[in-house]
Amino acid sequence: AGAAAAAGEAEAADAAHGSALGAEALAVCVAAEAEMAGRDAAAAARSAAVNELEGYILEARGMRSRKHGSLIDGASLEPMLDEAEDWLYSDAGEAAGCGELGAFLAALRVRVDGTMVAFREKVEAERVASEAALQASADAAAAERAANGEDEDHDQRRLKYPDRLRMVQKNKDEGTELFKGAVDVTQYRQAAARYNKALTHAAKFVDLSPDAREEVDALKLSLHLNIAMCWLKITDATNHLDQAIRSCTDALALDGENVKALYRRATALEQKKDYEAAKADLAAAAQIAPDDKAVPKLQQRVEAQIKRQLDKEKKMYGKMFG
């Protein structure tokens, strides 16, 4: 009986010891998981900071291609951006944390703004003048619609083909006029709105003949392409690239071999850093239009980004396992 009691006590002690070890192991696992989650969050925050800096450099490089871009001091701007990009991909840049990356971007913005003083003054002056002219035009258009008893947002009339076509073309022409005179995102938004209004009218045709359907589809294709171009320039909207991609996809649904749609979608995809998808669209565009000069330029840029991405990954893995 004494031996049995001793054995029972030993088993109880072993069970208690095992339970203690299990609790300790669990605590270690929980702590390790929390540490990993913290590292993941820090890596995600740093990645966002890098993306913001990369995006700003890309945006600044494109400023000189905008209207009045010749007023920007390119001789100072381009070396400045090259230097910033070199730092970002250097050992110092790779080792920089979120705080240092944010400070670097803030300092870069100040320096870049210094090269664009004349450009921004000209853009602002045109914006003020354009908004005054647009307001006058909008007031006149509203008065005209009121005089004609029109309410375009609730227009369900079964208009004859030529009458509806005139409304589509009128809105399209107004959008193009706004786009050509645009100096900032406000005018590009207004142009997109007119193009979308034209699309709304284009959806209201009834009983189309094959020839009329072909004409309407050609108009829709042009409108989707124009809307995509507007969204590429409405850079203050967080979803502007997604909207541009959607418009290009709508255009490709009408014409699967449209080079402009493929090129503009690739442009948006490149800015979203979806380089492989951009590469696929550009390859298709190059096959359809081998003499197009813009496509190979964008292809080179995308290929360079893919190579840079691979080089960064190799460097990162080398540090991890070296």
TIMI-316175 format. One record per residue: x, y, z of N, C-alpha, C in turn. Coordinates in steps of 0.02 Angstrom, whole numbers, padded with zeros to 5 digits, always signed. Layout:
TIMI-316175
XYZXYZXYZ...
***
This chain:
TIMI-316175
+00042-00060+00000+00000+00000+00000+00043+00062+00000+00098+00059+00041+00144+00117+00043+00176+00129-00024+00195+00073-00058+00227+00080-00125+00178+00110-00174+00115+00088-00170+00063+00113-00217+00053+00188-00205+00052+00208-00143+00042+00280-00128+00099+00321-00154+00160+00294-00146+00219+00330-00170+00217+00337-00246+00196+00282-00278+00191+00284-00352+00140+00336-00373+00084+00339-00337+00032+00388-00354+00057+00459-00346+00095+00470-00293+00122+00537-00282+00171+00556-00337+00210+00507-00358+00259+00520-00412+00223+00538-00477+00170+00501-00492+00132+00515-00553+00101+00585-00551+00074+00602-00492+00044+00669-00484+00097+00724-00493+00156+00710-00466+00210+00760-00473+00231+00768-00545+00237+00710-00581+00254+00713-00652+00201+00751-00691+00137+00739-00675+00083+00773-00711+00087+00848-00700+00100+00867-00637+00104+00938-00621+00163+00970-00657+00219+00933-00657+00279+00958-00692+00265+00967-00766+00231+00915-00795+00215+00919-00867+00169+00977-00882+00120+00988-00837+00074+01044-00847+00111+01110-00845+00159+01115-00799+00199+01177-00793+00240+01189-00856+00270+01134-00881+00308+01140-00943+00264+01161-01001+00203+01132-01004+00157+01150-01058+00138+01223-01055+00124+01249-00997+00106+01319-00989+00165+01365-01008+00225+01343-00988+00285+01382-01004+00297+01384-01080+00289+01325-01112+00298+01322-01185+00247+01365-01221+00185+01363-01196+00132+01404-01226+00148+01478-01220+00173+01497-01161+00191+01568-01151+00246+01589-01199+00295+01543-01208+00350+01558-01255+00324+01567-01325+00277+01523-01346+00248+01527-01413+00208+01591-01423+00169+01610-01372+00130+01671-01376+00176+01732-01382+00230+01732-01343+00277+01788-01346+00311+01791-01414+00329+01732-01441+00362+01730-01507+00314+01755-01561+00251+01735-01556+00201+01757-01605+00191+01832-01602+00189+01859-01542+00181+01931-01534+00240+01969-01563+00300+01941-01552+00360+01972-01580+00358+01972-01656+00337+01915-01685+00332+01909-01757+00281+01959-01785+00224+01965-01750+00173+02012-01771+00199+02084-01770+00238+02099-01719+00268+02166-01714+00317+02179-01771+00357+02127-01787+00404+02134-01843+00367+02144-01909+00312+02105-01918+00272+02112-01980+00243+02181-01986+00218+02208-01931+00188+02275-01932+00241+02327-01948+00301+02318-01919+00355+02366-01932+00377+02362-02005+00380+02300-02032+00399+02291-02102+00347+02322-02149+00283+02314-02131+00230+02342-02172+00233+02419-02171+00247+02448-02113+00251+02520-02107+00311+02547-02147+00366+02511-02143+00425+02532-02182+00412+02526-02256+00379+02472-02277+00363+02463-02348+00319+02520-02373+00271+02541-02332+00227+02597-02351+00267+02661-02358+00316+02672-02313+00358+02732-02317+00401+02731-02380+00428+02673-02396+00468+02666-02458+00425+02679-02519+00364+02650-02520+00319+02660-02576+00301+02734-02585+00290+02768-02529+00273+02839-02533+00331+02879-02563+00391+02863-02543+00449+02899-02569+00459+02883-02643+00454+02819-02661+00460+02799-02731+00407+02834-02773+00345+02834-02748+00291+02866-02785+00302+02940-02795+00328+02973-02744+00340+03045-02750+00394+03059-02803+00447+03019-02803+00501+03028-02852+00473+03018-02922+00432+02966-02932+00402+02953-02998+00356+03011-03018+00317+03036-02971+00272+03092-02987+00311+03155-03005+00364+03168-02967+00405+03228-02980+00439+03223-03049+00459+03164-03068+00491+03156-03134+00441+03172-03190+00378+03159-03178+00328+03170-03230+00303+03242-03234+00321+03284-03187+00295+03352-03185+00316+03393-03246+00376+03380-03272+00400+03421-03328+00363+03406-03393+00328+03349-03395+00289+03333-03455+00220+03366-03454+00202+03397-03398+00137+03430-03393+00139+03498-03427+00079+03526-03435+00075+03593-03464+00115+03642-03421+00154+03684-03453+00198+03733-03421+00257+03699-03385+00267+03635-03398+00323+03600-03366+00391+03628-03384+00393+03665-03439+00457+03696-03459+00480+03749-03410+00434+03772-03367+00452+03822-03317+00488+03792-03257+00488+03726-03253+00522+03692-03197+00597+03691-03211+00636+03700-03160+00710+03699-03166+00734+03627-03170+00731+03599-03230+00749+03529-03241+00822+03515-03226+00865+03563-03238+00937+03553-03226+00951+03540-03153+00909+03567-03109+00917+03555-03038+00875+03495-03015+00816+03487-03046+00769+03436-03024+00794+03365-03038+00815+03352-03099+00833+03283-03118+00891+03254-03077+00947+03291-03069+01000+03265-03026+00977+03254-02953+00933+03298-02930+00906+03293-02863+00867+03227-02854+00826+03210-02905+00786+03149-02902+00831+03087-02910+00881+03092-02953+00928+03036-02961+00964+03022-02895+00985+03076-02862+01020+03069-02799+00975+03037-02746+00911+03058-02746+00864+03030-02697+00852+02956-02711+00846+02938-02774+00834+02868-02792+00895+02826-02775+00954+02852-02789+01016+02816-02772+01020+02803-02697+01002+02854-02658+01005+02845-02584+00955+02792-02562+00895+02793-02591+00843+02746-02571+00864+02674-02580+00902+02660-02633+00922+02591-02648+00993+02576-02625+01023+02623-02588+01090+02612-02560+01084+02574-02494+01141+02554-02467+01141+02520-02402+01110+02565-02348+01124+02631-02352+01096+02677-02303+01021+02680-02308+00996+02682-02370+00924+02683-02380+00891+02619-02359+00923+02563-02373+00895+02498-02354+00892+02491-02278+00938+02524-02244+00940+02518-02171+00896+02570-02136+00871+02619-02175+00833+02673-02144+00765+02649-02119+00745+02675-02061+00680+02659-02034+00628+02708-02057+00566+02700-02033+00510+02742-02054+00524+02816-02040+00550+02830-01981+00564+02900-01963+00613+02933-02010+00667+02897-02025+00718+02925-02069+00692+02933-02140+00653+02884-02164+00623+02888-02231+00575+02947-02235+00535+02956-02183+00488+03012-02182+00524+03080-02182+00577+03084-02144+00615+03147-02142+00649+03161-02209+00674+03107-02241+00706+03115-02306+00656+03140-02357+00595+03111-02357+00543+03132-02404+00523+03205-02392+00515+03224-02329+00496+03293-02313+00548+03343-02339+00612+03326-02329+00666+03370-02353+00667+03372-02429+00654+03314-02461+00654+03312-02534+00597+03354-02562+00539+03352-02530+00482+03392-02553+00500+03467-02553+00534+03489-02501+00553+03560-02496+00601+03578-02553+00649+03534-02566+00698+03548-02619+00665+03547-02688+00621+03498-02699+00587+03493-02764+00542+03554-02774+00506+03575-02723+00462+03633-02729+00502+03695-02749+00564+03698-02727+00606+03755-02746+00620+03759-02820+00616+03703-02855+00628+03703-02928+00565+03718-02968+00508+03724-02933+00443+03729-02968+00405+03793-02953+00439+03844-02927+00404+03905-02907+00368+03937-02966+00404+03948-03021+00374+03980-03080+00317+03937-03109+00328+03872-03109+00277+03826-03134+00212+03830-03093+00218+03828-03028+00159+03830-02985+00123+03897-02989+00161+03951-02995+00129+04017-03002+00088+04021-03066+00115+03994-03120+00080+03995-03185+00018+03951-03182+00024+03892-03152-00032+03846-03146-00088+03876-03105-00070+03909-03050-00120+03939-03006-00157+03996-03042-00119+04037-03078-00150+04092-03115-00200+04065-03167-00181+04012-03201-00226+03983-03251-00286+03950-03218-00275+03921-03159-00330+03888-03124-00384+03939-03106-00363+03997-03080-00410+04049-03060-00449+04074-03121-00413+04087-03176-00446+04111-03236-00493+04058-03265-00470+03995-03264-00510+03941-03293-00573+03930-03253-00569+03931-03186-00628+03921-03145-00680+03975-03156-00656+04037-03166-00703+04091-03179-00739+04080-03246-00700+04059-03296-00730+04047-03362-00778+03988-03360-00758+03935-03323-00800+03876-03318-00866+03890-03282-00862+03932-03230-00923+03950-03194-00970+03988-03239-00943+04033-03279-00985+04071-03326-01016+04024-03377-00976+03976-03401-01001+03927-03449-01055+03883-03419-01044+03861-03356-01093+03819-03322-01159+03856-03311-01154+03920-03293-01215+03960-03283-01254+03966-03348-01216+03977-03404-01249+03984-03469-01282+03918-03490-01246+03861-03476-01273+03796-03494-01336+03779-03454-01334+03797-03389-01392+03785-03347-01452+03825-03370-01438+03888-03390-01493+03929-03416-01521+03900-03480-01477+03874-03523-01499+03844-03586-01541+03782-03573-01520+03739-03526-01558+03678-03510-01626+03696-03481-01627+03748-03439-01690+03768-03409-01738+03795-03463-01710+03833-03510-01751+03860-03564-01779+03805-03609-01740+03751-03617-01762+03695-03659-01803+03643-03621-01810+03653-03555-01847+03605-03515-01812+03538-03508-01745+03538-03510-01706+03476-03507-01686+03461-03435-01686+03398-03418-01658+03374-03355-01618+03312-03372-01553+03321-03385-01514+03267-03414-01509+03206-03367-01510+03218-03301-01503+03163-03255-01563+03116-03255-01620+03139-03279-01680+03098-03280-01709+03095-03351-01665+03099-03399-01687+03099-03469-01699+03027-03493-01763+03009-03497-01781+02942-03521-01820+02947-03587-01812+03002-03622-01848+03009-03685-01821+02961-03738-01866+02936-03779-01847+02894-03836-01832+02941-03895-01774+02972-03891-01756+03019-03944-01737+02982-04008-01746+03016-04063-01723+02988-04127-01647+02984-04126-01621+02938-04166-01549+02925-04166-01508+02989-04176-01523+03032-04226-01481+03092-04236-01483+03139-04176-01542+03144-04143-01548+03190-04086-01507+03165-04027-01511+03099-04012-01472+03071-03957-01398+03074-03973-01380+03062-04035-01310+03064-04056-01281+03134-04046-01321+03185-04060-01298+03254-04050-01284+03267-03976-01324+03239-03932-01313+03249-03860-01249+03214-03837-01237+03154-03865-01174+03119-03849-01114+03160-03872-01117+03182-03934-01061+03219-03963-01050+03285-03928-01106+03318-03909-01100+03383-03875-01063+03376-03809-01082+03325-03769-01048+03315-03705-00976+03293-03715-00964+03252-03765-00895+03230-03780-00852+03290-03799-00878+03334-03842-00840+03393-03863-00826+03439-03804-00875+03447-03759-00865+03488-03700-00811+03459-03655-00812+03392-03649-00760+03359-03609-00691+03370-03638-00686+03366-03703-00621+03375-03736-00596+03446-03729-00643+03494-03733-00623+03564-03723-00597+03576-03653-00632+03546-03603-00609+03552-03534-00541+03519-03524-00532+03460-03554-00469+03424-03546-00411+03464-03575-00421+03491-03635-00366+03528-03668-00346+03590-03629-00394+03620-03594-00378+03680-03556-00362+03668-03483-00361+03604-03463-00351+03588-03392-00281+03605-03368-00279+03633-03308-00214+03648-03277-00207+03614-03209-00261+03584-03184-00256+03547-03121-00311+03494-03119-00314+03457-03063-00360+03400-03059-00433+03421-03062-00448+03483-03043-00518+03506-03045-00546+03504-03115-00507+03530-03163-00530+03530-03232-00531+03459-03262-00484+03417-03241-00485+03348-03266-00546+03311-03240-00566+03326-03178-00628+03296-03151-00689+03319-03192-00690+03383-03208-00746+03410-03247-00749+03379-03316-00690+03369-03346-00688+03337-03412-00714+03266-03407-00692+03230-03356-00715+03161-03347-00791+03158-03337-00818+03209-03301-00890+03211-03290-00928+03220-03356-00901+03262-03400-00935+03271-03465-00930+03208-03507-00873+03175-03505-00866+03112-03543-00914+03059-03515-00920+03056-03449-00967+03009-03419-01039+03025-03438-01055+03090-03442-01122+03110-03463-01135+03087-03535-01084+03093-03576-01090+03070-03645-01103+02994-03647-01068+02957-03603-01080+02885-03599-01151+02869-03577-01177+02909-03530-01245+02899-03507-01294+02906-03565-01284+02956-03606-01327+02964-03665-01316+02907-03715-01255+02885-03721-01240+02831-03769-01274+02766-03750-01292+02759-03686-01326+02698-03663-01401+02701-03676-01426+02757-03702-01498+02765-03709-01523+02759-03781-01478+02737-03826-01501+02725-03894-01546+02664-03896-01594+02665-03940-01640+02607-03947-01645+02588-04021-01655+02523-04032-01668+02496-04100-01614+02518-04149-01552+02505-04133-01497+02526-04176-01487+02478-04234-01473+02505-04292-01454+02464-04349-01381+02442-04340-01357+02393-04378-01287+02373-04371-01238+02430-04381-01252+02474-04431-01207+02530-04444-01208+02580-04387-01269+02592-04361-01275+02639-04305-01241+02611-04243-01248+02546-04231-01215+02513-04174-01140+02521-04179-01113+02513-04238-01041+02520-04248-01018+02592-04232-01059+02641-04253-01041+02711-04240-01044+02726-04165-01096+02701-04132-01103+02713-04060-01047+02679-04021-01029+02617-04041-00974+02582-04006-00908+02619-04015-00898+02648-04074-00837+02687-04085-00835+02748-04038-00893+02779-04029-00896+02836-03983-00883+02814-03911-00914+02758-03892-00903+02732-03824-00830+02716-03812-00798+02686-03862-00727+02669-03856-00686+02732-03843-00699+02784-03883-00662+02847-03875-00675+02877-03806-00736+02874-03782-00753+02902-03717-00718+02865-03660-00717+02798-03664-00682+02760-03612-00607+02777-03611-00578+02785-03670-00507+02802-03674-00494+02872-03644-00540+02918-03659-00532+02986-03633-00540+02988-03557-00587+02950-03532-00598+02948-03460-00536+02918-03425-00507+02867-03456-00446+02837-03427-00390+02889-03423-00384+02929-03476-00332+02981-03475-00345+03033-03421-00409+03051-03412-00426+03097-03358-00405+03069-03290-00423+03006-03278-00408+02976-03212-00333+02971-03200-00294+02960-03252-00221+02958-03243-00195+03025-03217-00233+03079-03230-00211+03145-03211-00245+03170-03147-00296+03135-03123-00330+03155-03061-00293+03123-03003-00233+03146-02992-00186+03111-02947-00202+03120-02873-00249+03164-02856-00265+03172-02785-00318+03123-02761-00345+03083-02806-00394+03032-02787-00358+02966-02773-00372+02937-02716-00336+02876-02697-00349+02818-02745-00406+02820-02779-00424+02764-02824-00415+02783-02897-00376+02836-02911-00373+02859-02981-00343+02807-03028-00295+02768-03004-00265+02717-03047-00314+02660-03060-00351+02640-03009-00401+02588-03018-00455+02610-03067-00475+02674-03063-00525+02700-03109-00499+02700-03180-00436+02720-03188-00406+02720-03255-00403+02650-03284-00384+02602-03242-00380+02532-03264-00449+02507-03285-00500+02525-03246-00568+02503-03262-00591+02532-03329-00577+02595-03341-00597+02626-03404-00561+02594-03463-00497+02579-03454-00460+02545-03508-00488+02475-03520-00507+02441-03468-00536+02374-03475-00603+02378-03511-00643+02430-03496-00706+02440-03531-00693+02453-03605-00640+02491-03620-00622+02504-03690-00602+02439-03725-00563+02398-03691-00540+02335-03721-00598+02286-03730-00651+02293-03692-00710+02251-03703-00743+02267-03770-00733+02329-03793-00759+02349-03859-00710+02335-03915-00646+02339-03899-00593+02327-03949-00533+02297-03912-00529+02231-03915-00478+02195-03877-00407+02208-03900-00398+02240-03957-00331+02254-03983-00317+02329-03987-00350+02366-03945-00339+02439-03946-00274+02456-03909-00227+02483-03945-00160+02495-03918-00162+02550-03865-00203+02602-03876-00208+02655-03827-00233+02628-03760-00283+02585-03762-00309+02556-03700-00257+02514-03665-00220+02474-03703-00168+02432-03673-00112+02475-03643-00093+02527-03679-00039+02571-03656-00059+02609-03593-00120+02636-03594-00141+02676-03536-00153+02630-03475-00178+02570-03487-00185+02525-03430-00117+02505-03403-00069+02494-03448-00001+02477-03425+00030+02535-03386+00015+02597-03406+00039+02655-03370+00013+02656-03299-00052+02643-03292-00082+02641-03224-00054+02582-03184-00046+02525-03216-00020+02466-03181+00052+02478-03158+00091+02512-03199+00160+02527-03179+00161+02571-03116+00116+02621-03115+00113+02665-03057+00088+02629-02995+00048+02576-03004+00026+02534-02948+00079+02483-02929+00135+02483-02965+00191+02437-02954+00172+02364-02971+00121+02356-03013+00104+02290-03039+00141+02282-03105+00206+02272-03099+00249+02274-03158+00237+02216-03206+00222+02158-03179+00211+02100-03223+00149+02109-03266+00095+02135-03236+00034+02147-03275+00046+02202-03327+00084+02254-03308+00101+02307-03356+00142+02278-03413+00189+02235-03397+00231+02203-03447+00189+02163-03497+00138+02128-03472+00095+02087-03516+00056+02132-03564+00028+02187-03539-00009+02233-03582+00036+02264-03635+00096+02282-03615+00143+02313-03662+00166+02264-03715+00175+02201-03695+00194+02149-03744+00139+02141-03796+00076+02142-03774+00020+02137-03821+00017+02198-03866+00028+02257-03838+00027+02319-03878+00083+02319-03930+00142+02295-03910+00200+02293-03955+00187+02245-04014+00153+02191-04000+00138+02143-04053+00087+02171-04102+00039+02209-04076-00013+02238-04119+00014+02297-04159+00056+02339-04127+00082+02399-04159+00158+02402-04150+00195+02362-04188+00268+02359-04178+00304+02425-04193+00272+02471-04229+00304+02534-04246+00288+02590-04197+00246+02576-04148+00229+02626-04098+00291+02645-04057+00305+02710-04051+00366+02732-04017+00359+02737-03941+00297+02747-03918+00288+02757-03846+00293+02691-03808+00269+02637-03839+00266+02572-03805+00335+02547-03783+00385+02546-03828+00451+02520-03805+00483+02562-03750+00468+02627-03749+00496+02669-03695+00468+02648-03628+00402+02637-03626+00372+02615-03563+00394+02544-03546+00404+02503-03598+00428+02434-03586+00496+02436-03552+00541+02479-03575+00607+02484-03545+00603+02505-03472+00558+02552-03458+00551+02575-03389+00524+02520-03344+00475+02483-03369+00445+02429-03330+00497+02373-03319+00534+02356-03371+00586+02304-03364+00638+02326-03313+00655+02390-03313+00704+02416-03265+00677+02410-03194+00613+02423-03186+00583+02417-03119+00581+02344-03096+00566+02299-03142+00566+02228-03125+00636+02206-03104+00686+02227-03142+00755+02210-03125+00775+02239-03057+00755+02301-03045+00771+02333-02982+00739+02296-02924+00676+02274-02935+00641+02237-02884+00676+02171-02869+00697+02136-02921+00732+02072-02912+00798+02083-02876+00834+02136-02895+00898+02151-02862+00888+02166-02788+00834+02202-02771+00819+02217-02701+00805+02152-02662+00767+02107-02694+00750+02044-02661+00813+02002-02650+00856+01999-02700+00918+01961-02693+00961+01990-02636+00963+02056-02634+01003+02090-02582+00974+02075-02513+00907+02076-02509+00874+02063-02445+00887+01991-02423+00879+01943-02469+00891+01874-02452+00964+01861-02434+01008+01898-02469+01078+01891-02453+01094+01911-02382+01061+01965-02359+01072+01988-02290+01042+01939-02241+00985+01907-02261+00952+01861-02215+00992+01797-02206+01020+01773-02261+01052+01706-02258+01128+01709-02267+01154+01769-02278+01226+01775-02288+01266+01767-02223
***
